[in-house]
Amino acid sequence: MARLIHLNGPPGIGKSTIARRYVDEHPGVLNCDIDVLRTLIGGWSDDFGNAGALIRPAALAMIEAYLASGHDVVLPQMLANPAELARFEACADRAGADFVERFLMDDLDRAVARFDRRGDAEPNDVWHAQVRAIVAAQGGSDALVHWHAALARLLEQRPSAVVVPSVEGDVDDTYRRLVASLA
């Protein structure tokens, strides 16, 4: 049975990095990174939220079609709103696929510090600069604290969700833990 593997977690925790590695090592799996898809919408950098809202129905349709064909999809996307999360779970159900939730998490202080350092190794990467600007406009560290708390509350409501500890600088360990949790 196909699976929609949702990698949830706060910004900068490694969701996209782990998703790329997963699809690299699992031929045929689709990496449906909505943050990448939103960059296909004109004006996305001026209105990140609206671009996400515009692309999400297309992403859901793509995910459902891919799952219905019998193939897995990995979705690296922070979804802290239970209603929004339910849309993706329903998509998997309609396709006859399993919805698998993995939360990549670190403690609050480390998660905020990781985000603040995000992109330091690649200072010319416009994506990281754009995301930093978006988070700054939404409240900076206060927004990161809010999202971390919202994810913790969501975890309490999702008994089948599994937390995968994400250790900064140890992508290999985080990846191994993810793969073991999916076995």
N, CA and C atoms as a LAMMPS dump frame, in Angstrom:
ITEM: TIMESTEP
0
ITEM: NUMBER OF ATOMS
549
ITEM: BOX BOUNDS ff ff ff
-5.0000000000000000e+02 5.0000000000000000e+02
-5.0000000000000000e+02 5.0000000000000000e+02
-5.0000000000000000e+02 5.0000000000000000e+02
ITEM: ATOMS id mol type element x y z
1 1 1 N 0.843 -1.178 0
2 1 2 C 0 0 0
3 1 3 C 0.889 1.243 0
4 2 1 N 0.515 2.205 -0.817
5 2 2 C 1.274 3.458 -0.892
6 2 3 C 1.142 4.226 0.423
7 3 1 N 2.148 5.07 0.679
8 3 2 C 2.141 5.872 1.912
9 3 3 C 2.401 7.338 1.593
10 4 1 N 1.663 8.196 2.29
11 4 2 C 1.992 9.617 2.323
12 4 3 C 2.764 9.822 3.617
13 5 1 N 4.057 10.063 3.481
14 5 2 C 4.94 10.223 4.635
15 5 3 C 5.087 11.711 4.887
16 6 1 N 4.392 12.183 5.909
17 6 2 C 4.423 13.608 6.23
18 6 3 C 5.539 13.877 7.235
19 7 1 N 6.517 14.68 6.813
20 7 2 C 7.586 15.124 7.709
21 7 3 C 7.195 16.5 8.225
22 8 1 N 6.77 16.541 9.467
23 8 2 C 6.341 17.782 10.1
24 8 3 C 7.454 18.263 11.016
25 9 1 N 7.403 19.504 11.415
26 9 2 C 8.386 20.04 12.34
27 9 3 C 8.567 21.519 12.126
28 10 1 N 9.259 22.171 13.046
29 10 2 C 9.442 23.619 12.948
30 10 3 C 10.364 24.005 11.791
31 11 1 N 10.337 25.269 11.403
32 11 2 C 11.217 25.738 10.334
33 11 3 C 12.687 25.5 10.685
34 12 1 N 13.442 25.055 9.681
35 12 2 C 14.884 24.895 9.849
36 12 3 C 15.316 23.636 10.564
37 13 1 N 14.405 22.696 10.772
38 13 2 C 14.726 21.488 11.546
39 13 3 C 15.304 20.383 10.664
40 14 1 N 15.175 20.519 9.322
41 14 2 C 15.753 19.532 8.419
42 14 3 C 14.763 18.734 7.6
43 15 1 N 13.512 19.149 7.575
44 15 2 C 12.485 18.396 6.842
45 15 3 C 12.833 18.231 5.365
46 16 1 N 13.169 19.324 4.71
47 16 2 C 13.464 19.263 3.274
48 16 3 C 14.74 18.483 2.993
49 17 1 N 15.736 18.657 3.836
50 17 2 C 16.996 17.928 3.677
51 17 3 C 16.765 16.428 3.778
52 18 1 N 16.025 16.02 4.792
53 18 2 C 15.744 14.598 5
54 18 3 C 14.871 14.062 3.867
55 19 1 N 13.895 14.85 3.419
56 19 2 C 13.03 14.408 2.317
57 19 3 C 13.842 14.177 1.047
58 20 1 N 14.744 15.109 0.729
59 20 2 C 15.58 14.931 -0.474
60 20 3 C 16.414 13.656 -0.367
61 21 1 N 16.977 13.414 0.788
62 21 2 C 17.79 12.206 0.959
63 21 3 C 16.922 10.961 0.825
64 22 1 N 15.737 11.004 1.409
65 22 2 C 14.851 9.846 1.357
66 22 3 C 14.525 9.484 -0.094
67 23 1 N 14.15 10.476 -0.895
68 23 2 C 13.804 10.147 -2.287
69 23 3 C 15.031 9.749 -3.084
70 24 1 N 16.19 10.289 -2.746
71 24 2 C 17.425 9.87 -3.424
72 24 3 C 17.696 8.385 -3.203
73 25 1 N 17.32 7.889 -2.027
74 25 2 C 17.597 6.491 -1.689
75 25 3 C 16.394 5.564 -1.892
76 26 1 N 15.28 6.117 -2.342
77 26 2 C 14.07 5.321 -2.583
78 26 3 C 13.492 5.697 -3.953
79 27 1 N 14 5.069 -5.003
80 27 2 C 13.526 5.386 -6.356
81 27 3 C 12.007 5.25 -6.464
82 28 1 N 11.424 6.192 -7.179
83 28 2 C 9.981 6.174 -7.407
84 28 3 C 9.183 6.961 -6.396
85 29 1 N 9.792 7.37 -5.292
86 29 2 C 9.089 8.162 -4.285
87 29 3 C 9.103 9.626 -4.726
88 30 1 N 7.963 10.284 -4.616
89 30 2 C 7.832 11.7 -4.967
90 30 3 C 8.095 12.566 -3.746
91 31 1 N 8.954 13.561 -3.892
92 31 2 C 9.174 14.578 -2.864
93 31 3 C 8.276 15.756 -3.221
94 32 1 N 7.165 15.891 -2.532
95 32 2 C 6.237 16.991 -2.793
96 32 3 C 6.514 18.105 -1.788
97 33 1 N 7.534 18.9 -2.078
98 33 2 C 7.938 19.994 -1.195
99 33 3 C 7.147 21.24 -1.585
100 34 1 N 6.131 21.546 -0.811
101 34 2 C 5.236 22.658 -1.119
102 34 3 C 5.986 23.99 -1.121
103 35 1 N 7.025 24.103 -0.296
104 35 2 C 7.794 25.351 -0.302
105 35 3 C 8.513 25.552 -1.639
106 36 1 N 8.912 24.477 -2.267
107 36 2 C 9.503 24.584 -3.602
108 36 3 C 8.409 24.908 -4.619
109 37 1 N 7.268 24.236 -4.514
110 37 2 C 6.167 24.481 -5.449
111 37 3 C 5.668 25.918 -5.372
112 38 1 N 5.64 26.503 -4.175
113 38 2 C 5.114 27.87 -4.056
114 38 3 C 5.977 28.874 -4.816
115 39 1 N 7.247 28.545 -5.053
116 39 2 C 8.111 29.456 -5.804
117 39 3 C 7.727 29.504 -7.284
118 40 1 N 6.816 28.626 -7.711
119 40 2 C 6.325 28.636 -9.084
120 40 3 C 5.19 29.638 -9.277
121 41 1 N 4.712 30.223 -8.167
122 41 2 C 3.623 31.199 -8.205
123 41 3 C 4.227 32.599 -8.3
124 42 1 N 3.814 33.361 -9.293
125 42 2 C 4.303 34.727 -9.436
126 42 3 C 4.027 35.545 -8.18
127 43 1 N 5.024 36.269 -7.721
128 43 2 C 4.883 37.103 -6.535
129 43 3 C 5.043 36.367 -5.221
130 44 1 N 5.494 35.106 -5.279
131 44 2 C 5.6 34.298 -4.059
132 44 3 C 6.455 34.971 -3
133 45 1 N 7.513 35.651 -3.396
134 45 2 C 8.412 36.234 -2.394
135 45 3 C 7.794 37.448 -1.722
136 46 1 N 6.793 38.052 -2.357
137 46 2 C 6.097 39.182 -1.743
138 46 3 C 4.96 38.73 -0.835
139 47 1 N 4.404 37.568 -1.123
140 47 2 C 3.289 37.057 -0.311
141 47 3 C 3.411 35.538 -0.199
142 48 1 N 4.316 35.114 0.666
143 48 2 C 4.631 33.7 0.868
144 48 3 C 3.387 32.906 1.258
145 49 1 N 2.602 33.442 2.183
146 49 2 C 1.404 32.745 2.662
147 49 3 C 0.381 32.539 1.566
148 50 1 N 0.117 33.583 0.786
149 50 2 C -0.86 33.471 -0.295
150 50 3 C -0.385 32.498 -1.365
151 51 1 N 0.914 32.531 -1.678
152 51 2 C 1.437 31.587 -2.661
153 51 3 C 1.241 30.153 -2.184
154 52 1 N 1.417 29.927 -0.888
155 52 2 C 1.175 28.593 -0.334
156 52 3 C -0.284 28.193 -0.45
157 53 1 N -1.181 29.131 -0.164
158 53 2 C -2.614 28.844 -0.261
159 53 3 C -3.016 28.555 -1.704
160 54 1 N -2.39 29.247 -2.65
161 54 2 C -2.714 29.03 -4.059
162 54 3 C -2.204 27.689 -4.573
163 55 1 N -1.03 27.271 -4.127
164 55 2 C -0.432 26.039 -4.664
165 55 3 C -0.925 24.782 -3.932
166 56 1 N -1.426 24.938 -2.721
167 56 2 C -1.799 23.76 -1.93
168 56 3 C -2.83 22.862 -2.625
169 57 1 N -3.89 23.389 -3.253
170 57 2 C -4.817 22.48 -3.964
171 57 3 C -4.133 21.69 -5.079
172 58 1 N -3.219 22.32 -5.79
173 58 2 C -2.487 21.597 -6.838
174 58 3 C -1.603 20.52 -6.225
175 59 1 N -0.969 20.847 -5.099
176 59 2 C -0.13 19.861 -4.412
177 59 3 C -0.973 18.679 -3.942
178 60 1 N -2.14 18.954 -3.384
179 60 2 C -3.021 17.872 -2.939
180 60 3 C -3.432 16.972 -4.107
181 61 1 N -3.767 17.584 -5.237
182 61 2 C -4.156 16.796 -6.415
183 61 3 C -2.991 15.942 -6.902
184 62 1 N -1.803 16.518 -6.924
185 62 2 C -0.621 15.776 -7.369
186 62 3 C -0.341 14.616 -6.412
187 63 1 N -0.411 14.885 -5.123
188 63 2 C -0.161 13.842 -4.122
189 63 3 C -1.176 12.711 -4.282
190 64 1 N -2.452 13.066 -4.389
191 64 2 C -3.493 12.041 -4.495
192 64 3 C -3.309 11.181 -5.74
193 65 1 N -2.998 11.808 -6.862
194 65 2 C -2.799 11.05 -8.099
195 65 3 C -1.591 10.131 -7.984
196 66 1 N -0.531 10.619 -7.391
197 66 2 C 0.681 9.808 -7.267
198 66 3 C 0.453 8.629 -6.332
199 67 1 N -0.215 8.882 -5.208
200 67 2 C -0.53 7.794 -4.273
201 67 3 C -1.456 6.767 -4.928
202 68 1 N -2.45 7.237 -5.677
203 68 2 C -3.4 6.336 -6.332
204 68 3 C -2.714 5.43 -7.351
205 69 1 N -1.563 5.884 -7.867
206 69 2 C -0.817 5.048 -8.811
207 69 3 C 0.017 3.991 -8.084
208 70 1 N -0.051 3.999 -6.738
209 70 2 C 0.638 2.978 -5.957
210 70 3 C 2.024 3.359 -5.476
211 71 1 N 2.372 4.624 -5.587
212 71 2 C 3.706 5.078 -5.203
213 71 3 C 3.664 5.976 -3.965
214 72 1 N 4.729 5.923 -3.19
215 72 2 C 4.84 6.734 -1.978
216 72 3 C 5.146 8.187 -2.301
217 73 1 N 4.729 9.054 -1.388
218 73 2 C 5.017 10.483 -1.451
219 73 3 C 5.564 10.903 -0.095
220 74 1 N 6.611 11.712 -0.113
221 74 2 C 7.103 12.319 1.119
222 74 3 C 6.762 13.8 1.047
223 75 1 N 6.214 14.329 2.141
224 75 2 C 5.735 15.703 2.214
225 75 3 C 6.45 16.424 3.358
226 76 1 N 7.506 17.18 3.045
227 76 2 C 8.203 17.929 4.095
228 76 3 C 7.549 19.292 4.278
229 77 1 N 6.634 19.396 5.236
230 77 2 C 5.861 20.629 5.381
231 77 3 C 5.408 20.786 6.822
232 78 1 N 5.697 21.956 7.397
233 78 2 C 5.172 22.244 8.72
234 78 3 C 3.672 22.489 8.587
235 79 1 N 2.904 21.655 9.257
236 79 2 C 1.461 21.818 9.331
237 79 3 C 1.081 21.764 10.802
238 80 1 N 0.849 22.928 11.396
239 80 2 C 0.5 22.996 12.81
240 80 3 C -1 23.149 13.019
241 81 1 N -1.721 23.457 11.951
242 81 2 C -3.16 23.638 12.019
243 81 3 C -3.83 22.278 11.781
244 82 1 N -4.578 21.763 12.778
245 82 2 C -5.202 20.44 12.614
246 82 3 C -6.12 20.347 11.392
247 83 1 N -6.822 21.416 11.052
248 83 2 C -7.713 21.372 9.888
249 83 3 C -6.915 21.235 8.595
250 84 1 N -5.796 21.92 8.507
251 84 2 C -4.947 21.82 7.308
252 84 3 C -4.334 20.424 7.217
253 85 1 N -3.893 19.902 8.339
254 85 2 C -3.338 18.553 8.384
255 85 3 C -4.39 17.533 7.926
256 86 1 N -5.631 17.746 8.338
257 86 2 C -6.717 16.83 7.974
258 86 3 C -6.923 16.771 6.46
259 87 1 N -6.661 17.876 5.752
260 87 2 C -6.794 17.875 4.287
261 87 3 C -5.823 16.875 3.659
262 88 1 N -4.615 16.801 4.179
263 88 2 C -3.618 15.885 3.618
264 88 3 C -3.918 14.443 4.02
265 89 1 N -4.385 14.257 5.238
266 89 2 C -4.768 12.916 5.672
267 89 3 C -5.936 12.403 4.824
268 90 1 N -6.911 13.264 4.546
269 90 2 C -8.055 12.87 3.711
270 90 3 C -7.611 12.559 2.285
271 91 1 N -6.628 13.277 1.802
272 91 2 C -6.068 13.02 0.468
273 91 3 C -5.52 11.59 0.395
274 92 1 N -4.768 11.199 1.413
275 92 2 C -4.226 9.837 1.452
276 92 3 C -5.36 8.816 1.52
277 93 1 N -6.365 9.092 2.341
278 93 2 C -7.505 8.177 2.461
279 93 3 C -8.215 7.997 1.12
280 94 1 N -8.449 9.107 0.407
281 94 2 C -9.133 9.013 -0.894
282 94 3 C -8.336 8.176 -1.884
283 95 1 N -7.02 8.217 -1.777
284 95 2 C -6.164 7.462 -2.695
285 95 3 C -5.967 6.018 -2.243
286 96 1 N -6.533 5.662 -1.087
287 96 2 C -6.351 4.31 -0.574
288 96 3 C -4.961 4.08 -0.017
289 97 1 N -4.318 5.154 0.452
290 97 2 C -2.944 5.082 0.952
291 97 3 C -2.918 5.284 2.465
292 98 1 N -1.824 4.887 3.06
293 98 2 C -1.602 5.132 4.486
294 98 3 C -1.061 6.542 4.683
295 99 1 N -1.489 7.186 5.757
296 99 2 C -0.967 8.495 6.147
297 99 3 C -0.022 8.26 7.313
298 100 1 N 1.249 8.55 7.105
299 100 2 C 2.291 8.276 8.091
300 100 3 C 2.87 9.613 8.548
301 101 1 N 2.793 9.86 9.86
302 101 2 C 3.26 11.137 10.399
303 101 3 C 4.551 10.976 11.173
304 102 1 N 5.537 11.771 10.782
305 102 2 C 6.794 11.834 11.506
306 102 3 C 7.088 13.303 11.8
307 103 1 N 7.325 13.585 13.067
308 103 2 C 7.666 14.942 13.496
309 103 3 C 9.162 14.989 13.747
310 104 1 N 9.88 15.789 12.968
311 104 2 C 11.291 16.026 13.233
312 104 3 C 11.352 17.147 14.261
313 105 1 N 11.883 16.839 15.433
314 105 2 C 11.842 17.81 16.525
315 105 3 C 13.186 17.9 17.24
316 106 1 N 13.407 19.063 17.811
317 106 2 C 14.516 19.337 18.718
318 106 3 C 13.892 20.154 19.841
319 107 1 N 14.601 20.331 20.952
320 107 2 C 13.986 21.138 22.002
321 107 3 C 13.88 22.586 21.523
322 108 1 N 13.051 23.36 22.195
323 108 2 C 12.716 24.701 21.737
324 108 3 C 13.94 25.582 21.527
325 109 1 N 14.803 25.684 22.516
326 109 2 C 15.956 26.584 22.403
327 109 3 C 16.866 26.188 21.254
328 110 1 N 17.119 24.893 21.113
329 110 2 C 17.98 24.45 20.007
330 110 3 C 17.301 24.663 18.656
331 111 1 N 15.995 24.447 18.596
332 111 2 C 15.281 24.636 17.329
333 111 3 C 15.342 26.097 16.882
334 112 1 N 15.159 27.023 17.81
335 112 2 C 15.235 28.449 17.473
336 112 3 C 16.648 28.807 17.041
337 113 1 N 17.649 28.334 17.783
338 113 2 C 19.042 28.628 17.44
339 113 3 C 19.401 28.039 16.075
340 114 1 N 18.904 26.855 15.781
341 114 2 C 19.167 26.23 14.478
342 114 3 C 18.603 27.078 13.351
343 115 1 N 17.379 27.561 13.557
344 115 2 C 16.791 28.394 12.516
345 115 3 C 17.626 29.663 12.315
346 116 1 N 18.062 30.245 13.411
347 116 2 C 18.857 31.477 13.313
348 116 3 C 20.155 31.259 12.541
349 117 1 N 20.692 30.044 12.606
350 117 2 C 21.937 29.725 11.882
351 117 3 C 21.678 29.158 10.491
352 118 1 N 20.44 28.904 10.187
353 118 2 C 20.074 28.267 8.918
354 118 3 C 20.634 29.071 7.746
355 119 1 N 21.309 28.393 6.865
356 119 2 C 21.835 29.028 5.671
357 119 3 C 23.203 29.662 5.85
358 120 1 N 23.771 29.619 7.068
359 120 2 C 25.091 30.216 7.279
360 120 3 C 26.146 29.59 6.376
361 121 1 N 26.008 28.293 6.131
362 121 2 C 26.988 27.6 5.282
363 121 3 C 26.845 27.989 3.81
364 122 1 N 25.68 28.525 3.46
365 122 2 C 25.409 28.927 2.075
366 122 3 C 24.882 30.363 2.065
367 123 1 N 25.745 31.357 2.333
368 123 2 C 25.276 32.732 2.481
369 123 3 C 24.653 33.328 1.22
370 124 1 N 24.924 32.769 0.062
371 124 2 C 24.361 33.291 -1.178
372 124 3 C 23.066 32.59 -1.592
373 125 1 N 22.58 31.688 -0.76
374 125 2 C 21.352 30.959 -1.055
375 125 3 C 20.162 31.889 -0.788
376 126 1 N 19.503 32.34 -1.857
377 126 2 C 18.405 33.297 -1.703
378 126 3 C 17.202 32.695 -0.983
379 127 1 N 17.03 31.375 -1.08
380 127 2 C 15.892 30.735 -0.413
381 127 3 C 15.978 30.937 1.096
382 128 1 N 17.14 30.662 1.684
383 128 2 C 17.281 30.814 3.134
384 128 3 C 17.097 32.269 3.553
385 129 1 N 17.618 33.19 2.776
386 129 2 C 17.44 34.613 3.087
387 129 3 C 15.965 34.994 3.024
388 130 1 N 15.258 34.456 2.054
389 130 2 C 13.83 34.748 1.916
390 130 3 C 13.046 34.202 3.109
391 131 1 N 13.344 32.982 3.501
392 131 2 C 12.628 32.381 4.63
393 131 3 C 12.937 33.142 5.919
394 132 1 N 14.183 33.546 6.102
395 132 2 C 14.521 34.355 7.289
396 132 3 C 13.711 35.648 7.309
397 133 1 N 13.579 36.3 6.154
398 133 2 C 12.813 37.543 6.08
399 133 3 C 11.336 37.302 6.391
400 134 1 N 10.811 36.193 5.908
401 134 2 C 9.404 35.864 6.156
402 134 3 C 9.176 35.623 7.642
403 135 1 N 10.057 34.841 8.249
404 135 2 C 9.916 34.568 9.686
405 135 3 C 10.08 35.86 10.485
406 136 1 N 11.017 36.705 10.098
407 136 2 C 11.212 37.987 10.787
408 136 3 C 9.939 38.831 10.711
409 137 1 N 9.307 38.848 9.543
410 137 2 C 8.083 39.63 9.367
411 137 3 C 6.921 39.073 10.18
412 138 1 N 6.974 37.794 10.493
413 138 2 C 5.901 37.161 11.264
414 138 3 C 6.182 37.139 12.76
415 139 1 N 7.292 37.758 13.166
416 139 2 C 7.57 37.852 14.595
417 139 3 C 8.9 37.278 15.018
418 140 1 N 9.685 36.782 14.075
419 140 2 C 11.024 36.279 14.401
420 140 3 C 10.997 35.142 15.402
421 141 1 N 11.804 35.271 16.427
422 141 2 C 11.911 34.211 17.439
423 141 3 C 10.574 33.934 18.113
424 142 1 N 9.752 34.977 18.304
425 142 2 C 8.432 34.758 18.909
426 142 3 C 7.573 33.842 18.045
427 143 1 N 7.667 34.02 16.724
428 143 2 C 6.915 33.15 15.817
429 143 3 C 7.426 31.716 15.899
430 144 1 N 8.743 31.559 15.967
431 144 2 C 9.324 30.216 16.072
432 144 3 C 8.875 29.535 17.365
433 145 1 N 8.84 30.289 18.462
434 145 2 C 8.367 29.744 19.75
435 145 3 C 6.902 29.325 19.628
436 146 1 N 6.1 30.178 19.001
437 146 2 C 4.674 29.881 18.819
438 146 3 C 4.484 28.601 18.002
439 147 1 N 5.205 28.478 16.882
440 147 2 C 5.056 27.294 16.032
441 147 3 C 5.521 26.031 16.742
442 148 1 N 6.599 26.123 17.5
443 148 2 C 7.091 24.954 18.239
444 148 3 C 6.03 24.49 19.238
445 149 1 N 5.422 25.437 19.954
446 149 2 C 4.374 25.099 20.917
447 149 3 C 3.152 24.519 20.211
448 150 1 N 2.795 25.084 19.064
449 150 2 C 1.642 24.575 18.318
450 150 3 C 1.89 23.141 17.848
451 151 1 N 3.116 22.855 17.419
452 151 2 C 3.448 21.489 17.01
453 151 3 C 3.401 20.532 18.197
454 152 1 N 3.867 20.985 19.356
455 152 2 C 3.813 20.143 20.564
456 152 3 C 2.36 19.834 20.93
457 153 1 N 1.48 20.83 20.824
458 153 2 C 0.054 20.604 21.104
459 153 3 C -0.545 19.632 20.086
460 154 1 N -0.172 19.801 18.832
461 154 2 C -0.685 18.92 17.784
462 154 3 C -0.251 17.477 18.029
463 155 1 N 0.985 17.308 18.443
464 155 2 C 1.489 15.96 18.734
465 155 3 C 0.636 15.256 19.787
466 156 1 N 0.17 16.003 20.759
467 156 2 C -0.676 15.424 21.813
468 156 3 C -1.99 14.896 21.245
469 157 1 N -2.432 15.46 20.127
470 157 2 C -3.699 15.068 19.502
471 157 3 C -3.528 13.972 18.453
472 158 1 N -2.29 13.603 18.155
473 158 2 C -2.01 12.68 17.063
474 158 3 C -1.307 11.435 17.606
475 159 1 N -2.051 10.486 18.178
476 159 2 C -1.422 9.336 18.84
477 159 3 C -0.591 8.451 17.918
478 160 1 N -0.858 8.472 16.616
479 160 2 C -0.068 7.618 15.714
480 160 3 C 1.181 8.322 15.194
481 161 1 N 1.333 9.608 15.496
482 161 2 C 2.519 10.346 15.061
483 161 3 C 3.735 9.889 15.864
484 162 1 N 4.863 9.858 15.192
485 162 2 C 6.118 9.441 15.821
486 162 3 C 7.094 10.609 15.758
487 163 1 N 7.742 10.898 16.884
488 163 2 C 8.759 11.942 16.933
489 163 3 C 10.103 11.327 16.559
490 164 1 N 10.77 11.961 15.614
491 164 2 C 12.116 11.573 15.222
492 164 3 C 13.031 12.705 15.687
493 165 1 N 13.886 12.449 16.68
494 165 2 C 14.79 13.514 17.138
495 165 3 C 15.708 13.962 16.001
496 166 1 N 15.759 15.259 15.807
497 166 2 C 16.611 15.843 14.773
498 166 3 C 17.763 16.555 15.469
499 167 1 N 18.945 16.016 15.284
500 167 2 C 20.128 16.563 15.943
501 167 3 C 20.891 17.423 14.943
502 168 1 N 21.106 18.677 15.307
503 168 2 C 21.812 19.597 14.417
504 168 3 C 23.186 19.04 14.064
505 169 1 N 23.493 19.081 12.788
506 169 2 C 24.805 18.642 12.325
507 169 3 C 24.936 17.143 12.138
508 170 1 N 23.89 16.396 12.457
509 170 2 C 23.957 14.94 12.313
510 170 3 C 22.794 14.45 11.452
511 171 1 N 22.831 14.844 10.193
512 171 2 C 21.784 14.452 9.255
513 171 3 C 21.726 12.936 9.128
514 172 1 N 22.895 12.287 9.143
515 172 2 C 22.916 10.822 9.007
516 172 3 C 22.124 10.15 10.114
517 173 1 N 22.308 10.601 11.354
518 173 2 C 21.593 9.996 12.48
519 173 3 C 20.093 10.257 12.377
520 174 1 N 19.721 11.487 12.048
521 174 2 C 18.299 11.81 11.897
522 174 3 C 17.68 10.95 10.799
523 175 1 N 18.389 10.826 9.69
524 175 2 C 17.884 10.021 8.58
525 175 3 C 17.737 8.555 8.988
526 176 1 N 18.746 8.009 9.654
527 176 2 C 18.665 6.603 10.103
528 176 3 C 17.462 6.398 11.023
529 177 1 N 17.249 7.347 11.923
530 177 2 C 16.101 7.235 12.843
531 177 3 C 14.778 7.28 12.082
532 178 1 N 14.716 8.144 11.083
533 178 2 C 13.49 8.217 10.284
534 178 3 C 13.243 6.889 9.587
535 179 1 N 14.229 6.388 8.889
536 179 2 C 14.065 5.14 8.141
537 179 3 C 13.691 3.998 9.094
538 180 1 N 14.334 3.927 10.249
539 180 2 C 13.992 2.878 11.224
540 180 3 C 12.54 3.018 11.687
541 181 1 N 12.073 4.244 11.841
542 181 2 C 10.698 4.445 12.298
543 181 3 C 9.67 4.049 11.244
544 182 1 N 10.101 3.998 9.997
545 182 2 C 9.184 3.645 8.899
546 182 3 C 9.176 2.156 8.598
547 183 1 N 10.109 1.416 9.175
548 183 2 C 10.228 -0.018 8.877
549 183 3 C 9.053 -0.807 9.424
